[in-house]
């Protein structure tokens, strides 16, 4: 694992505290790493994959609001 650069966000889901961290790449020249972790689970992915997943979630939220006619 690379060294932590900074905490991007913290939050709580289903009574579990989560933290999203930006980390240095494990191998020089590769993409930075994102760690999403709590005391029960840890997910690691490349920064570019995190951006893709994040944008997909935001698009899904927008589409749901349009379909349900929510603000």
N, C-alpha and C positions, 0 to 999 in steps of 0.2 A: 504494500500500500504506500501511496505517496503521502507526503506531509500535508497537513491541513493548511489551506490558504486562508479561508474564511468561512464563517457560517452564513449561508444564504437566507435561511428562514428557520423558524421554529413554530410548532403548532401542536395541537392536541386532536387526536382522532380516536373515538371510542375509548376514552379515558387513558390513552397511551400518549406520552409525550414523544413527538418526532422532531428530528433535526435534519436539515438538508445542508450538507457541507460541500464546498468546492475544494478539491485536493489536487496536488501536483500529479503529473502523470507518473505511472510506475516505471516506465522506460522512457529515457530521454528522446524527445522528438515526437512522442505520441500525444494524443488528446488528453486534456485535463480530465479528472474523474469527479463524478458526483456520487456522494454517499447519502442515502436516505435511510435513517436509522432510528430505532427506539431501543428500549431494553429487551424487546422480544424479537425484533426483525431488523435485518440490514440488507439493503439493495445497493449494488454498485453498478454504475454504467458510465460510458464515455459522455463527455459534455454534449457532443452533437446529438447523441441518442436522447439525452434528457431534454434538450430543446425540442426535438421532434415530438416526444411524448407530451410535453407541456403544451405545445401548440395544438396538438390533437385534442387534449382535454378542454382547452379554452374554446376551440371550435365547436366541440360537442355541447358545451355549456350554452354557447350562443345559439346553436340550432335548437336546443331544447327550449330555450326561452322564446324563440320565434314560434315553434310548434305549439307551445302551451300559452302563448300570448302573455308572457310574463315580462315585467320590466327589468 
